[in-house]
């Protein structure tokens, strides 16, 4: 029972907090540069707005557990896309010290995409407390 509580509630919550805080902080710092329009002068303004507000909104959604899987995809695409935009194929040659936070962020986003938001989220509440497939209700129907 305790194992289930940690796996289905606290594990996804900890992952959401870590990834959501990173997304909000990265997006917020970019938004503070003239509303997200001047954090990187070499990048077109439309892309700057899309990336900065996308990271910020996705981070907030992940923190709340609202459309968590979609928000995780947004963060993964923003992070991977930005690095690939700047480095191109040279990303493979970057030192591990530079790649480590980017790889961790992408892997956390993928883990959240695969796991879902967990029960302590708006996504978990929107199911209305229905048991998942193969849960107790399905066993009662089979009996």
Secondary structure, 3 states (H helix, E strand, C coil): CHHHHHHHHHHHHHHHHHHHHHHHHHHHHHHCCHHHCCCCCCCCHHHHHHHHHHHHHHHHHHHHCCCHHHHHHHHHHHHHHHHHHHHHHHHHHCCHHHHHHHHHHHHHHHHHHHHCCCCCCHHHHHCCCCCCCCCHHHHHHHC
